[in-house]
Amino acid sequence: MSAPEKPLVAARVALRCLGRSLSQRVAAMSFLRKWLLLGALLGVVAGLGAVLFHLALTFATHVFLGLILGYRVPTPFAEGNSPGSLHLPSRGWLLPLVVASGGLLAGILVFTFAPEAEGHGTDAAISAVHHNPRGVRARAVLVKIVASALTIGSGGSGGREGPTAQISAGFGSLLARALDLSPTDGRIAVSVGIGSGIGSIFGAPLGGAILSAEILYREDIGVSALIPGIIASIIGYTVFSAFFGFTPLFGSAAAGYHFQHPLQLLWFAILGVVCGFVGLLYSKSFHGGVAAFAKLPGSRVLEPALGGLLVGLIGLAIPEVLGTGYGWIQQGLGPQLLRIPLWIVLLLPLAKIVATTLSIGSGGSGGVFGPGMVIGAFVGAAAWRLLQPIAPGVTHDPGPFVAVAMMACFGSIARAPLAVMLMVSEMTGSFQVLAPAMVAVGIASMIVSHFDDTIYRSQPRSRRELLRRGPLVQR
């Protein structure tokens, strides 16, 4: 062994000894002490990861849509509440090329360095929880951050929760490897990473904690992840909010609502039926698009560029499909909704489904949670615009309809109705809408359950079904 190699070998040996020592100490801890420690670590990483991706996405959006295109993206209340631009600027004809270029760069990055970083990421993290909690590569996390910023920042339709979930889930996987956690603890670490990452970026710690347990199955809940999820989510939320403020993402848009008219339950029940079928349409369209792109001949590197080009063409007519769309949710929650032409309000849910399928289903990188909220928000906005002039008991404020439809549409198809209800309530400051929301979300969830569908195809039906599939893979 040469002299320069000796310090490296000694360092590796020292790290292994330290890892074994920490692993033994963690294994000897009680459940509460162990997850106070690990949950705090996961929460810090979830919060910092959310900060990192938020900054990366803001920068990419400024460069692609701001500097190159001259388009001002509307922002939600907690991010300045900018009204943005209703129409594209004079050089808006560049939009298809801008979105395609972002897709091309993301495709090169993903399919060259980490193919598992394609798509929305949360499905991959759920699969890792059940089958290989030690197998999330650090490289995939880094690629996911950059590729998602490129995809969404250039105008692709996607949510920012997928990358943040994968950051903290990847750290949970790292903990499982470094501390030689048991299979059960490894699964908890990755699932807590998913929930705390999503809860941090949306400023919804309670919903994120519940999501850690509820998102794992279609018809079951991972009870063991609840307490660790609470610890990690509140710490992640605190870290993220220390940088960007503790204001709810959409302010208190529906906080003034009070359920006082029993007839409103009828309208919310109808809204639940519509949201259930729209959620099914979202799932089937998205996964159908994924399958269609997988069958295309040629290099997969070019597919996100093709998807981006098509999204840009849609954006020429309906720019509301571009990016995350959270600023448009903000406008839908208040009187600014009346500034948006009715035909756009009616078409936007379908257009957002198509744009998300093209952007993320083609192999681009980003989440499907955020677009699901935009789709639901404008289903609610469309229902309010149609019902308010003619239906008795409908509020003069669109906020309750928009908030409830967000809960019902994505909560049902994500098979996480309780978590999404709480998250939307936290994001909108509208806990008063929970009573009518229970009707809409319950009906939408029953419709989705009847068709046995989900946006997250990695979800097994239950823990019993997972056990029948075979043993967990540990690496």
Secondary structure by P-SEA (a helix, b strand, c coil): ccccaaaaaaaaaaaaaaaaaaaaaaaaccaaaaaaaaaaaaaaaaaaaaaaaaaaaaaaaaaaccccccbbbbbccccccccccccccccccaaaaaaaaaaaaaaaaaaaccccccccaaaaaaaaaccccccccaaaaaaaaaaaaaaaaacccccaaaaaaaaaaaaaaaaaaaacccaaaaaaaaaaaaaaaaaaaaccaaaaaaaacccccccccccccaaaaaaaaaaaaaaaaaacccccccccccccccccccaaaaaaaaaaaaaaaaaaaaaaaaaaaaaaaaaccccccaaaaaaaaaaaaaaaccccccccaaaaaaaaaccccccccaaaaaaaaaaaaaaaaaaccccbbbbaaaaaaaaaaaaaaaaaaacccccccccccaaaaaaaaaaaacccccccaaaaaaaaaaaaccccaaaaaaaaaaaaaaaaaaacccccccccccaaaaaaabbbbcc
